[in-house]
Amino acid sequence: VQLQASGGGLVQAGDSLRLSCAASGRTFSSYSTGWFRQVSGKEREFVAGISWDGRSSYHAASVKGRFTISRDNAENSVYLQMYTLKPEDTAVYYCAAREGRVYATPTMFVYWGQGTLVTVSS
């Protein structure tokens, strides 16, 4: 499956942003999907994940209550709605997919998008 992330940009602290991940190729609805982010020089970290059917979702403690992951299998897309953005949310955001359950570990994901940069100014 091929993934294409989009929606990043430069925003101010407190603003909202919605990231999208469009999938093509194999049946996307059978893949769990996750959003990860990475700052230069640091490890890639888990942000949120959602099961293949959308019934289960998980959010990192640092974003819980501010970010929401969702998916639309009819549109072969996964979204990350981000509210009340903070400067520490600045990173390149990646979407990823795998068969089976959601994991918070990047190495458990097989398919990756190219990343979209989110910059939050103070």
PDB file as gemmi writes it, atoms N, CA and C in Angstrom:
CRYST1    1.000    1.000    1.000  90.00  90.00  90.00 P 1                      
ATOM      1  N   VAL A   1       0.845  -1.172   0.000  1.00  0.00           N  
ATOM      2  CA  VAL A   1       0.000   0.000   0.000  1.00  0.00           C  
ATOM      3  C   VAL A   1       0.895   1.241   0.000  1.00  0.00           C  
ATOM      4  N   GLN A   2       0.489   2.254  -0.759  1.00  0.00           N  
ATOM      5  CA  GLN A   2       1.230   3.518  -0.815  1.00  0.00           C  
ATOM      6  C   GLN A   2       0.475   4.573  -0.017  1.00  0.00           C  
ATOM      7  N   LEU A   3       1.213   5.353   0.729  1.00  0.00           N  
ATOM      8  CA  LEU A   3       0.618   6.372   1.590  1.00  0.00           C  
ATOM      9  C   LEU A   3       1.140   7.747   1.218  1.00  0.00           C  
ATOM     10  N   GLN A   4       0.252   8.713   1.252  1.00  0.00           N  
ATOM     11  CA  GLN A   4       0.607  10.099   0.936  1.00  0.00           C  
ATOM     12  C   GLN A   4       0.044  10.999   2.014  1.00  0.00           C  
ATOM     13  N   ALA A   5       0.925  11.567   2.817  1.00  0.00           N  
ATOM     14  CA  ALA A   5       0.497  12.474   3.879  1.00  0.00           C  
ATOM     15  C   ALA A   5       0.467  13.903   3.367  1.00  0.00           C  
ATOM     16  N   SER A   6      -0.477  14.669   3.883  1.00  0.00           N  
ATOM     17  CA  SER A   6      -0.590  16.070   3.495  1.00  0.00           C  
ATOM     18  C   SER A   6      -1.270  16.860   4.596  1.00  0.00           C  
ATOM     19  N   GLY A   7      -1.250  18.179   4.452  1.00  0.00           N  
ATOM     20  CA  GLY A   7      -1.961  19.033   5.382  1.00  0.00           C  
ATOM     21  C   GLY A   7      -1.086  19.804   6.345  1.00  0.00           C  
ATOM     22  N   GLY A   8       0.206  19.547   6.327  1.00  0.00           N  
ATOM     23  CA  GLY A   8       1.096  20.273   7.210  1.00  0.00           C  
ATOM     24  C   GLY A   8       1.226  21.733   6.823  1.00  0.00           C  
ATOM     25  N   GLY A   9       1.838  22.499   7.697  1.00  0.00           N  
ATOM     26  CA  GLY A   9       2.029  23.908   7.402  1.00  0.00           C  
ATOM     27  C   GLY A   9       2.545  24.654   8.610  1.00  0.00           C  
ATOM     28  N   LEU A  10       2.603  25.965   8.478  1.00  0.00           N  
ATOM     29  CA  LEU A  10       3.055  26.850   9.549  1.00  0.00           C  
ATOM     30  C   LEU A  10       1.837  27.479  10.206  1.00  0.00           C  
ATOM     31  N   VAL A  11       1.702  27.262  11.504  1.00  0.00           N  
ATOM     32  CA  VAL A  11       0.582  27.810  12.253  1.00  0.00           C  
ATOM     33  C   VAL A  11       1.106  28.430  13.541  1.00  0.00           C  
ATOM     34  N   GLN A  12       0.228  29.152  14.207  1.00  0.00           N  
ATOM     35  CA  GLN A  12       0.591  29.738  15.496  1.00  0.00           C  
ATOM     36  C   GLN A  12       0.101  28.850  16.634  1.00  0.00           C  
ATOM     37  N   ALA A  13       0.720  29.002  17.773  1.00  0.00           N  
ATOM     38  CA  ALA A  13       0.298  28.264  18.956  1.00  0.00           C  
ATOM     39  C   ALA A  13      -1.184  28.524  19.218  1.00  0.00           C  
ATOM     40  N   GLY A  14      -1.902  27.440  19.515  1.00  0.00           N  
ATOM     41  CA  GLY A  14      -3.329  27.547  19.753  1.00  0.00           C  
ATOM     42  C   GLY A  14      -4.182  27.274  18.537  1.00  0.00           C  
ATOM     43  N   ASP A  15      -3.574  27.270  17.376  1.00  0.00           N  
ATOM     44  CA  ASP A  15      -4.308  27.016  16.142  1.00  0.00           C  
ATOM     45  C   ASP A  15      -4.608  25.525  15.975  1.00  0.00           C  
ATOM     46  N   SER A  16      -5.404  25.237  14.948  1.00  0.00           N  
ATOM     47  CA  SER A  16      -5.764  23.854  14.611  1.00  0.00           C  
ATOM     48  C   SER A  16      -5.252  23.523  13.219  1.00  0.00           C  
ATOM     49  N   LEU A  17      -5.097  22.240  12.994  1.00  0.00           N  
ATOM     50  CA  LEU A  17      -4.631  21.762  11.692  1.00  0.00           C  
ATOM     51  C   LEU A  17      -5.141  20.339  11.513  1.00  0.00           C  
ATOM     52  N   ARG A  18      -5.426  19.980  10.285  1.00  0.00           N  
ATOM     53  CA  ARG A  18      -5.883  18.622  10.003  1.00  0.00           C  
ATOM     54  C   ARG A  18      -4.957  17.977   8.992  1.00  0.00           C  
ATOM     55  N   LEU A  19      -4.363  16.888   9.380  1.00  0.00           N  
ATOM     56  CA  LEU A  19      -3.517  16.132   8.475  1.00  0.00           C  
ATOM     57  C   LEU A  19      -4.326  15.024   7.822  1.00  0.00           C  
ATOM     58  N   SER A  20      -3.992  14.730   6.589  1.00  0.00           N  
ATOM     59  CA  SER A  20      -4.647  13.655   5.855  1.00  0.00           C  
ATOM     60  C   SER A  20      -3.607  12.665   5.366  1.00  0.00           C  
ATOM     61  N   CYS A  21      -4.014  11.428   5.279  1.00  0.00           N  
ATOM     62  CA  CYS A  21      -3.162  10.381   4.732  1.00  0.00           C  
ATOM     63  C   CYS A  21      -4.001   9.596   3.734  1.00  0.00           C  
ATOM     64  N   ALA A  22      -3.659   9.719   2.481  1.00  0.00           N  
ATOM     65  CA  ALA A  22      -4.390   9.027   1.423  1.00  0.00           C  
ATOM     66  C   ALA A  22      -3.652   7.750   1.052  1.00  0.00           C  
ATOM     67  N   ALA A  23      -4.390   6.671   0.960  1.00  0.00           N  
ATOM     68  CA  ALA A  23      -3.787   5.373   0.662  1.00  0.00           C  
ATOM     69  C   ALA A  23      -4.217   4.880  -0.710  1.00  0.00           C  
ATOM     70  N   SER A  24      -3.333   4.159  -1.340  1.00  0.00           N  
ATOM     71  CA  SER A  24      -3.646   3.530  -2.617  1.00  0.00           C  
ATOM     72  C   SER A  24      -2.960   2.179  -2.652  1.00  0.00           C  
ATOM     73  N   GLY A  25      -3.415   1.362  -3.548  1.00  0.00           N  
ATOM     74  CA  GLY A  25      -2.810   0.041  -3.671  1.00  0.00           C  
ATOM     75  C   GLY A  25      -3.720  -1.027  -3.095  1.00  0.00           C  
ATOM     76  N   ARG A  26      -3.246  -1.746  -2.129  1.00  0.00           N  
ATOM     77  CA  ARG A  26      -4.003  -2.848  -1.564  1.00  0.00           C  
ATOM     78  C   ARG A  26      -5.187  -2.343  -0.755  1.00  0.00           C  
ATOM     79  N   THR A  27      -6.011  -3.252  -0.332  1.00  0.00           N  
ATOM     80  CA  THR A  27      -7.218  -2.904   0.397  1.00  0.00           C  
ATOM     81  C   THR A  27      -6.856  -2.216   1.708  1.00  0.00           C  
ATOM     82  N   PHE A  28      -7.000  -0.916   1.712  1.00  0.00           N  
ATOM     83  CA  PHE A  28      -6.589  -0.125   2.863  1.00  0.00           C  
ATOM     84  C   PHE A  28      -7.396  -0.460   4.094  1.00  0.00           C  
ATOM     85  N   SER A  29      -8.638  -0.857   3.908  1.00  0.00           N  
ATOM     86  CA  SER A  29      -9.513  -1.100   5.044  1.00  0.00           C  
ATOM     87  C   SER A  29      -9.060  -2.262   5.904  1.00  0.00           C  
ATOM     88  N   SER A  30      -8.112  -3.045   5.454  1.00  0.00           N  
ATOM     89  CA  SER A  30      -7.623  -4.162   6.260  1.00  0.00           C  
ATOM     90  C   SER A  30      -6.365  -3.809   7.051  1.00  0.00           C  
ATOM     91  N   TYR A  31      -5.937  -2.554   6.990  1.00  0.00           N  
ATOM     92  CA  TYR A  31      -4.703  -2.127   7.635  1.00  0.00           C  
ATOM     93  C   TYR A  31      -4.969  -1.214   8.821  1.00  0.00           C  
ATOM     94  N   SER A  32      -4.325  -1.496   9.934  1.00  0.00           N  
ATOM     95  CA  SER A  32      -4.282  -0.521  11.016  1.00  0.00           C  
ATOM     96  C   SER A  32      -3.345   0.600  10.598  1.00  0.00           C  
ATOM     97  N   THR A  33      -3.610   1.786  11.096  1.00  0.00           N  
ATOM     98  CA  THR A  33      -2.849   2.953  10.670  1.00  0.00           C  
ATOM     99  C   THR A  33      -2.415   3.780  11.870  1.00  0.00           C  
ATOM    100  N   GLY A  34      -1.258   4.385  11.736  1.00  0.00           N  
ATOM    101  CA  GLY A  34      -0.756   5.216  12.814  1.00  0.00           C  
ATOM    102  C   GLY A  34      -0.180   6.508  12.291  1.00  0.00           C  
ATOM    103  N   TRP A  35      -0.152   7.491  13.152  1.00  0.00           N  
ATOM    104  CA  TRP A  35       0.565   8.737  12.903  1.00  0.00           C  
ATOM    105  C   TRP A  35       1.752   8.794  13.853  1.00  0.00           C  
ATOM    106  N   PHE A  36       2.888   9.135  13.321  1.00  0.00           N  
ATOM    107  CA  PHE A  36       4.110   9.306  14.089  1.00  0.00           C  
ATOM    108  C   PHE A  36       4.682  10.673  13.762  1.00  0.00           C  
ATOM    109  N   ARG A  37       5.573  11.151  14.607  1.00  0.00           N  
ATOM    110  CA  ARG A  37       6.235  12.415  14.307  1.00  0.00           C  
ATOM    111  C   ARG A  37       7.697  12.321  14.700  1.00  0.00           C  
ATOM    112  N   GLN A  38       8.468  13.159  14.055  1.00  0.00           N  
ATOM    113  CA  GLN A  38       9.903  13.112  14.298  1.00  0.00           C  
ATOM    114  C   GLN A  38      10.501  14.497  14.177  1.00  0.00           C  
ATOM    115  N   VAL A  39      11.300  14.820  15.157  1.00  0.00           N  
ATOM    116  CA  VAL A  39      12.078  16.051  15.157  1.00  0.00           C  
ATOM    117  C   VAL A  39      13.506  15.671  14.809  1.00  0.00           C  
ATOM    118  N   SER A  40      14.165  16.498  14.048  1.00  0.00           N  
ATOM    119  CA  SER A  40      15.529  16.214  13.625  1.00  0.00           C  
ATOM    120  C   SER A  40      16.418  15.895  14.819  1.00  0.00           C  
ATOM    121  N   GLY A  41      17.102  14.769  14.732  1.00  0.00           N  
ATOM    122  CA  GLY A  41      18.000  14.363  15.795  1.00  0.00           C  
ATOM    123  C   GLY A  41      17.350  13.543  16.893  1.00  0.00           C  
ATOM    124  N   LYS A  42      16.055  13.351  16.783  1.00  0.00           N  
ATOM    125  CA  LYS A  42      15.339  12.570  17.790  1.00  0.00           C  
ATOM    126  C   LYS A  42      14.669  11.368  17.146  1.00  0.00           C  
ATOM    127  N   GLU A  43      14.287  10.436  17.975  1.00  0.00           N  
ATOM    128  CA  GLU A  43      13.617   9.250  17.474  1.00  0.00           C  
ATOM    129  C   GLU A  43      12.187   9.569  17.052  1.00  0.00           C  
ATOM    130  N   ARG A  44      11.710   8.766  16.131  1.00  0.00           N  
ATOM    131  CA  ARG A  44      10.326   8.907  15.692  1.00  0.00           C  
ATOM    132  C   ARG A  44       9.416   8.439  16.827  1.00  0.00           C  
ATOM    133  N   GLU A  45       8.393   9.224  17.122  1.00  0.00           N  
ATOM    134  CA  GLU A  45       7.525   8.892  18.244  1.00  0.00           C  
ATOM    135  C   GLU A  45       6.081   8.711  17.803  1.00  0.00           C  
ATOM    136  N   PHE A  46       5.406   7.848  18.509  1.00  0.00           N  
ATOM    137  CA  PHE A  46       4.004   7.549  18.256  1.00  0.00           C  
ATOM    138  C   PHE A  46       3.141   8.735  18.656  1.00  0.00           C  
ATOM    139  N   VAL A  47       2.177   9.055  17.798  1.00  0.00           N  
ATOM    140  CA  VAL A  47       1.228  10.121  18.091  1.00  0.00           C  
ATOM    141  C   VAL A  47      -0.171   9.541  18.294  1.00  0.00           C  
ATOM    142  N   ALA A  48      -0.614   8.737  17.346  1.00  0.00           N  
ATOM    143  CA  ALA A  48      -1.952   8.164  17.425  1.00  0.00           C  
ATOM    144  C   ALA A  48      -2.053   6.967  16.493  1.00  0.00           C  
ATOM    145  N   GLY A  49      -2.972   6.065  16.803  1.00  0.00           N  
ATOM    146  CA  GLY A  49      -3.185   4.901  15.952  1.00  0.00           C  
ATOM    147  C   GLY A  49      -4.650   4.527  15.950  1.00  0.00           C  
ATOM    148  N   ILE A  50      -5.058   3.854  14.885  1.00  0.00           N  
ATOM    149  CA  ILE A  50      -6.457   3.462  14.753  1.00  0.00           C  
ATOM    150  C   ILE A  50      -6.527   2.100  14.095  1.00  0.00           C  
ATOM    151  N   SER A  51      -7.445   1.275  14.587  1.00  0.00           N  
ATOM    152  CA  SER A  51      -7.595  -0.071  14.053  1.00  0.00           C  
ATOM    153  C   SER A  51      -8.159  -0.036  12.644  1.00  0.00           C  
ATOM    154  N   TRP A  52      -8.091  -1.183  11.975  1.00  0.00           N  
ATOM    155  CA  TRP A  52      -8.509  -1.237  10.574  1.00  0.00           C  
ATOM    156  C   TRP A  52      -9.977  -0.850  10.411  1.00  0.00           C  
ATOM    157  N   ASP A  53     -10.798  -1.154  11.409  1.00  0.00           N  
ATOM    158  CA  ASP A  53     -12.224  -0.866  11.297  1.00  0.00           C  
ATOM    159  C   ASP A  53     -12.616   0.439  11.963  1.00  0.00           C  
ATOM    160  N   GLY A  54     -11.664   1.130  12.542  1.00  0.00           N  
ATOM    161  CA  GLY A  54     -11.947   2.401  13.173  1.00  0.00           C  
ATOM    162  C   GLY A  54     -12.558   2.302  14.546  1.00  0.00           C  
ATOM    163  N   ARG A  55     -12.735   1.096  15.047  1.00  0.00           N  
ATOM    164  CA  ARG A  55     -13.422   0.936  16.328  1.00  0.00           C  
ATOM    165  C   ARG A  55     -12.517   1.236  17.514  1.00  0.00           C  
ATOM    166  N   SER A  56     -11.228   1.093  17.328  1.00  0.00           N  
ATOM    167  CA  SER A  56     -10.293   1.335  18.427  1.00  0.00           C  
ATOM    168  C   SER A  56      -9.287   2.399  17.998  1.00  0.00           C  
ATOM    169  N   SER A  57      -9.064   3.356  18.870  1.00  0.00           N  
ATOM    170  CA  SER A  57      -8.065   4.382  18.594  1.00  0.00           C  
ATOM    171  C   SER A  57      -7.229   4.629  19.840  1.00  0.00           C  
ATOM    172  N   TYR A  58      -6.032   5.094  19.622  1.00  0.00           N  
ATOM    173  CA  TYR A  58      -5.077   5.289  20.706  1.00  0.00           C  
ATOM    174  C   TYR A  58      -4.347   6.601  20.464  1.00  0.00           C  
ATOM    175  N   HIS A  59      -4.077   7.327  21.522  1.00  0.00           N  
ATOM    176  CA  HIS A  59      -3.388   8.605  21.417  1.00  0.00           C  
ATOM    177  C   HIS A  59      -2.290   8.687  22.465  1.00  0.00           C  
ATOM    178  N   ALA A  60      -1.164   9.220  22.083  1.00  0.00           N  
ATOM    179  CA  ALA A  60      -0.087   9.434  23.035  1.00  0.00           C  
ATOM    180  C   ALA A  60      -0.540  10.403  24.115  1.00  0.00           C  
ATOM    181  N   ALA A  61       0.018  10.251  25.293  1.00  0.00           N  
ATOM    182  CA  ALA A  61      -0.366  11.097  26.415  1.00  0.00           C  
ATOM    183  C   ALA A  61      -0.136  12.574  26.109  1.00  0.00           C  
ATOM    184  N   SER A  62       0.886  12.847  25.335  1.00  0.00           N  
ATOM    185  CA  SER A  62       1.238  14.243  25.047  1.00  0.00           C  
ATOM    186  C   SER A  62       0.228  14.933  24.146  1.00  0.00           C  
ATOM    187  N   VAL A  63      -0.614  14.173  23.460  1.00  0.00           N  
ATOM    188  CA  VAL A  63      -1.578  14.775  22.548  1.00  0.00           C  
ATOM    189  C   VAL A  63      -3.015  14.447  22.917  1.00  0.00           C  
ATOM    190  N   LYS A  64      -3.209  13.613  23.891  1.00  0.00           N  
ATOM    191  CA  LYS A  64      -4.555  13.195  24.254  1.00  0.00           C  
ATOM    192  C   LYS A  64      -5.382  14.403  24.673  1.00  0.00           C  
ATOM    193  N   GLY A  65      -6.582  14.460  24.124  1.00  0.00           N  
ATOM    194  CA  GLY A  65      -7.445  15.598  24.406  1.00  0.00           C  
ATOM    195  C   GLY A  65      -7.262  16.753  23.436  1.00  0.00           C  
ATOM    196  N   ARG A  66      -6.182  16.725  22.656  1.00  0.00           N  
ATOM    197  CA  ARG A  66      -5.932  17.777  21.663  1.00  0.00           C  
ATOM    198  C   ARG A  66      -5.967  17.239  20.229  1.00  0.00           C  
ATOM    199  N   PHE A  67      -5.523  16.015  20.044  1.00  0.00           N  
ATOM    200  CA  PHE A  67      -5.478  15.391  18.719  1.00  0.00           C  
ATOM    201  C   PHE A  67      -6.492  14.256  18.659  1.00  0.00           C  
ATOM    202  N   THR A  68      -7.042  14.046  17.478  1.00  0.00           N  
ATOM    203  CA  THR A  68      -7.966  12.938  17.272  1.00  0.00           C  
ATOM    204  C   THR A  68      -7.676  12.277  15.935  1.00  0.00           C  
ATOM    205  N   ILE A  69      -7.476  10.969  15.973  1.00  0.00           N  
ATOM    206  CA  ILE A  69      -7.281  10.210  14.746  1.00  0.00           C  
ATOM    207  C   ILE A  69      -8.617   9.626  14.305  1.00  0.00           C  
ATOM    208  N   SER A  70      -8.820   9.597  13.007  1.00  0.00           N  
ATOM    209  CA  SER A  70     -10.039   9.008  12.459  1.00  0.00           C  
ATOM    210  C   SER A  70      -9.709   8.454  11.079  1.00  0.00           C  
ATOM    211  N   ARG A  71     -10.629   7.684  10.540  1.00  0.00           N  
ATOM    212  CA  ARG A  71     -10.398   7.136   9.208  1.00  0.00           C  
ATOM    213  C   ARG A  71     -11.707   7.014   8.458  1.00  0.00           C  
ATOM    214  N   ASP A  72     -11.606   7.027   7.165  1.00  0.00           N  
ATOM    215  CA  ASP A  72     -12.749   6.832   6.279  1.00  0.00           C  
ATOM    216  C   ASP A  72     -12.313   5.803   5.249  1.00  0.00           C  
ATOM    217  N   ASN A  73     -12.687   4.562   5.461  1.00  0.00           N  
ATOM    218  CA  ASN A  73     -12.237   3.496   4.560  1.00  0.00           C  
ATOM    219  C   ASN A  73     -12.837   3.633   3.168  1.00  0.00           C  
ATOM    220  N   ALA A  74     -13.993   4.234   3.082  1.00  0.00           N  
ATOM    221  CA  ALA A  74     -14.594   4.452   1.762  1.00  0.00           C  
ATOM    222  C   ALA A  74     -13.751   5.425   0.936  1.00  0.00           C  
ATOM    223  N   GLU A  75     -13.042   6.315   1.632  1.00  0.00           N  
ATOM    224  CA  GLU A  75     -12.176   7.289   0.972  1.00  0.00           C  
ATOM    225  C   GLU A  75     -10.709   6.878   1.014  1.00  0.00           C  
ATOM    226  N   ASN A  76     -10.431   5.706   1.587  1.00  0.00           N  
ATOM    227  CA  ASN A  76      -9.040   5.238   1.730  1.00  0.00           C  
ATOM    228  C   ASN A  76      -8.161   6.297   2.389  1.00  0.00           C  
ATOM    229  N   SER A  77      -8.682   6.864   3.459  1.00  0.00           N  
ATOM    230  CA  SER A  77      -7.960   7.966   4.104  1.00  0.00           C  
ATOM    231  C   SER A  77      -7.999   7.859   5.613  1.00  0.00           C  
ATOM    232  N   VAL A  78      -6.959   8.388   6.211  1.00  0.00           N  
ATOM    233  CA  VAL A  78      -6.864   8.518   7.653  1.00  0.00           C  
ATOM    234  C   VAL A  78      -6.543   9.974   7.950  1.00  0.00           C  
ATOM    235  N   TYR A  79      -7.072  10.477   9.053  1.00  0.00           N  
ATOM    236  CA  TYR A  79      -6.913  11.885   9.381  1.00  0.00           C  
ATOM    237  C   TYR A  79      -6.365  12.044  10.793  1.00  0.00           C  
ATOM    238  N   LEU A  80      -5.708  13.153  11.003  1.00  0.00           N  
ATOM    239  CA  LEU A  80      -5.272  13.538  12.337  1.00  0.00           C  
ATOM    240  C   LEU A  80      -5.703  14.984  12.546  1.00  0.00           C  
ATOM    241  N   GLN A  81      -6.752  15.156  13.318  1.00  0.00           N  
ATOM    242  CA  GLN A  81      -7.231  16.496  13.647  1.00  0.00           C  
ATOM    243  C   GLN A  81      -6.466  16.979  14.866  1.00  0.00           C  
ATOM    244  N   MET A  82      -5.832  18.114  14.720  1.00  0.00           N  
ATOM    245  CA  MET A  82      -4.997  18.650  15.795  1.00  0.00           C  
ATOM    246  C   MET A  82      -5.539  19.990  16.249  1.00  0.00           C  
ATOM    247  N   TYR A  83      -5.827  20.090  17.521  1.00  0.00           N  
ATOM    248  CA  TYR A  83      -6.310  21.332  18.124  1.00  0.00           C  
ATOM    249  C   TYR A  83      -5.278  21.845  19.125  1.00  0.00           C  
ATOM    250  N   THR A  84      -5.399  23.107  19.445  1.00  0.00           N  
ATOM    251  CA  THR A  84      -4.568  23.734  20.474  1.00  0.00           C  
ATOM    252  C   THR A  84      -3.102  23.354  20.304  1.00  0.00           C  
ATOM    253  N   LEU A  85      -2.603  23.587  19.134  1.00  0.00           N  
ATOM    254  CA  LEU A  85      -1.228  23.216  18.834  1.00  0.00           C  
ATOM    255  C   LEU A  85      -0.237  24.002  19.665  1.00  0.00           C  
ATOM    256  N   LYS A  86       0.843  23.343  20.007  1.00  0.00           N  
ATOM    257  CA  LYS A  86       1.894  23.930  20.821  1.00  0.00           C  
ATOM    258  C   LYS A  86       3.209  23.912  20.034  1.00  0.00           C  
ATOM    259  N   PRO A  87       4.132  24.771  20.372  1.00  0.00           N  
ATOM    260  CA  PRO A  87       5.422  24.753  19.679  1.00  0.00           C  
ATOM    261  C   PRO A  87       6.106  23.387  19.740  1.00  0.00           C  
ATOM    262  N   GLU A  88       5.917  22.667  20.822  1.00  0.00           N  
ATOM    263  CA  GLU A  88       6.536  21.344  20.934  1.00  0.00           C  
ATOM    264  C   GLU A  88       5.896  20.298  20.037  1.00  0.00           C  
ATOM    265  N   ASP A  89       4.816  20.647  19.364  1.00  0.00           N  
ATOM    266  CA  ASP A  89       4.222  19.752  18.364  1.00  0.00           C  
ATOM    267  C   ASP A  89       4.920  19.876  17.020  1.00  0.00           C  
ATOM    268  N   THR A  90       5.812  20.807  16.904  1.00  0.00           N  
ATOM    269  CA  THR A  90       6.547  20.996  15.654  1.00  0.00           C  
ATOM    270  C   THR A  90       7.353  19.742  15.321  1.00  0.00           C  
ATOM    271  N   ALA A  91       7.126  19.209  14.141  1.00  0.00           N  
ATOM    272  CA  ALA A  91       7.798  17.974  13.727  1.00  0.00           C  
ATOM    273  C   ALA A  91       7.365  17.637  12.303  1.00  0.00           C  
ATOM    274  N   VAL A  92       8.026  16.648  11.743  1.00  0.00           N  
ATOM    275  CA  VAL A  92       7.534  16.032  10.521  1.00  0.00           C  
ATOM    276  C   VAL A  92       6.617  14.899  10.935  1.00  0.00           C  
ATOM    277  N   TYR A  93       5.413  14.912  10.405  1.00  0.00           N  
ATOM    278  CA  TYR A  93       4.415  13.916  10.757  1.00  0.00           C  
ATOM    279  C   TYR A  93       4.317  12.879   9.634  1.00  0.00           C  
ATOM    280  N   TYR A  94       4.330  11.611  10.046  1.00  0.00           N  
ATOM    281  CA  TYR A  94       4.269  10.513   9.100  1.00  0.00           C  
ATOM    282  C   TYR A  94       3.046   9.652   9.377  1.00  0.00           C  
ATOM    283  N   CYS A  95       2.417   9.179   8.328  1.00  0.00           N  
ATOM    284  CA  CYS A  95       1.401   8.149   8.506  1.00  0.00           C  
ATOM    285  C   CYS A  95       2.019   6.807   8.120  1.00  0.00           C  
ATOM    286  N   ALA A  96       1.527   5.770   8.759  1.00  0.00           N  
ATOM    287  CA  ALA A  96       2.065   4.435   8.540  1.00  0.00           C  
ATOM    288  C   ALA A  96       0.944   3.419   8.632  1.00  0.00           C  
ATOM    289  N   ALA A  97       1.143   2.276   8.018  1.00  0.00           N  
ATOM    290  CA  ALA A  97       0.112   1.245   8.010  1.00  0.00           C  
ATOM    291  C   ALA A  97       0.741  -0.132   8.185  1.00  0.00           C  
ATOM    292  N   ARG A  98      -0.046  -1.027   8.729  1.00  0.00           N  
ATOM    293  CA  ARG A  98       0.391  -2.396   8.915  1.00  0.00           C  
ATOM    294  C   ARG A  98      -0.835  -3.288   8.984  1.00  0.00           C  
ATOM    295  N   GLU A  99      -0.662  -4.550   8.655  1.00  0.00           N  
ATOM    296  CA  GLU A  99      -1.724  -5.516   8.863  1.00  0.00           C  
ATOM    297  C   GLU A  99      -1.733  -5.906  10.334  1.00  0.00           C  
ATOM    298  N   GLY A 100      -2.903  -6.173  10.846  1.00  0.00           N  
ATOM    299  CA  GLY A 100      -2.995  -6.552  12.246  1.00  0.00           C  
ATOM    300  C   GLY A 100      -3.256  -5.360  13.147  1.00  0.00           C  
ATOM    301  N   ARG A 101      -2.964  -5.540  14.395  1.00  0.00           N  
ATOM    302  CA  ARG A 101      -3.305  -4.546  15.405  1.00  0.00           C  
ATOM    303  C   ARG A 101      -2.392  -3.331  15.356  1.00  0.00           C  
ATOM    304  N   VAL A 102      -2.803  -2.298  16.084  1.00  0.00           N  
ATOM    305  CA  VAL A 102      -2.012  -1.075  16.187  1.00  0.00           C  
ATOM    306  C   VAL A 102      -0.886  -1.290  17.198  1.00  0.00           C  
ATOM    307  N   TYR A 103       0.270  -0.771  16.862  1.00  0.00           N  
ATOM    308  CA  TYR A 103       1.387  -0.745  17.789  1.00  0.00           C  
ATOM    309  C   TYR A 103       1.882   0.692  17.900  1.00  0.00           C  
ATOM    310  N   ALA A 104       2.493   1.007  19.033  1.00  0.00           N  
ATOM    311  CA  ALA A 104       3.071   2.332  19.212  1.00  0.00           C  
ATOM    312  C   ALA A 104       4.530   2.365  18.778  1.00  0.00           C  
ATOM    313  N   THR A 105       5.039   1.257  18.316  1.00  0.00           N  
ATOM    314  CA  THR A 105       6.441   1.139  17.927  1.00  0.00           C  
ATOM    315  C   THR A 105       6.587   1.325  16.423  1.00  0.00           C  
ATOM    316  N   PRO A 106       7.370   2.289  15.996  1.00  0.00           N  
ATOM    317  CA  PRO A 106       7.491   2.541  14.555  1.00  0.00           C  
ATOM    318  C   PRO A 106       7.975   1.323  13.766  1.00  0.00           C  
ATOM    319  N   THR A 107       8.846   0.536  14.346  1.00  0.00           N  
ATOM    320  CA  THR A 107       9.412  -0.602  13.617  1.00  0.00           C  
ATOM    321  C   THR A 107       8.380  -1.679  13.317  1.00  0.00           C  
ATOM    322  N   MET A 108       7.225  -1.611  13.951  1.00  0.00           N  
ATOM    323  CA  MET A 108       6.175  -2.598  13.700  1.00  0.00           C  
ATOM    324  C   MET A 108       5.356  -2.250  12.458  1.00  0.00           C  
ATOM    325  N   PHE A 109       5.563  -1.052  11.937  1.00  0.00           N  
ATOM    326  CA  PHE A 109       4.811  -0.622  10.761  1.00  0.00           C  
ATOM    327  C   PHE A 109       5.642  -0.861   9.501  1.00  0.00           C  
ATOM    328  N   VAL A 110       4.960  -1.328   8.474  1.00  0.00           N  
ATOM    329  CA  VAL A 110       5.644  -1.721   7.248  1.00  0.00           C  
ATOM    330  C   VAL A 110       5.609  -0.616   6.190  1.00  0.00           C  
ATOM    331  N   TYR A 111       4.473   0.034   6.092  1.00  0.00           N  
ATOM    332  CA  TYR A 111       4.265   1.019   5.032  1.00  0.00           C  
ATOM    333  C   TYR A 111       4.278   2.424   5.615  1.00  0.00           C  
ATOM    334  N   TRP A 112       4.985   3.327   4.937  1.00  0.00           N  
ATOM    335  CA  TRP A 112       5.144   4.690   5.422  1.00  0.00           C  
ATOM    336  C   TRP A 112       4.898   5.702   4.305  1.00  0.00           C  
ATOM    337  N   GLY A 113       4.285   6.813   4.706  1.00  0.00           N  
ATOM    338  CA  GLY A 113       4.169   7.938   3.797  1.00  0.00           C  
ATOM    339  C   GLY A 113       5.433   8.776   3.867  1.00  0.00           C  
ATOM    340  N   GLN A 114       5.484   9.829   3.078  1.00  0.00           N  
ATOM    341  CA  GLN A 114       6.697  10.630   2.963  1.00  0.00           C  
ATOM    342  C   GLN A 114       6.839  11.688   4.047  1.00  0.00           C  
ATOM    343  N   GLY A 115       5.817  11.949   4.813  1.00  0.00           N  
ATOM    344  CA  GLY A 115       5.907  12.945   5.873  1.00  0.00           C  
ATOM    345  C   GLY A 115       5.414  14.310   5.449  1.00  0.00           C  
ATOM    346  N   THR A 116       4.843  15.019   6.389  1.00  0.00           N  
ATOM    347  CA  THR A 116       4.405  16.388   6.159  1.00  0.00           C  
ATOM    348  C   THR A 116       4.825  17.226   7.366  1.00  0.00           C  
ATOM    349  N   LEU A 117       5.396  18.389   7.104  1.00  0.00           N  
ATOM    350  CA  LEU A 117       5.985  19.209   8.158  1.00  0.00           C  
ATOM    351  C   LEU A 117       4.927  20.096   8.805  1.00  0.00           C  
ATOM    352  N   VAL A 118       4.894  20.029  10.120  1.00  0.00           N  
ATOM    353  CA  VAL A 118       4.043  20.914  10.914  1.00  0.00           C  
ATOM    354  C   VAL A 118       4.954  21.800  11.751  1.00  0.00           C  
ATOM    355  N   THR A 119       4.793  23.097  11.609  1.00  0.00           N  
ATOM    356  CA  THR A 119       5.586  24.050  12.367  1.00  0.00           C  
ATOM    357  C   THR A 119       4.640  24.934  13.152  1.00  0.00           C  
ATOM    358  N   VAL A 120       4.823  24.955  14.467  1.00  0.00           N  
ATOM    359  CA  VAL A 120       3.971  25.756  15.339  1.00  0.00           C  
ATOM    360  C   VAL A 120       4.821  26.854  15.957  1.00  0.00           C  
ATOM    361  N   SER A 121       4.491  28.086  15.651  1.00  0.00           N  
ATOM    362  CA  SER A 121       5.249  29.212  16.187  1.00  0.00           C  
ATOM    363  C   SER A 121       4.617  29.699  17.481  1.00  0.00           C  
ATOM    364  N   SER A 122       5.433  30.211  18.353  1.00  0.00           N  
ATOM    365  CA  SER A 122       4.935  30.685  19.661  1.00  0.00           C  
ATOM    366  C   SER A 122       4.508  32.126  19.599  1.00  0.00           C  
TER     367      SER A 122                                                      
END                                                                             
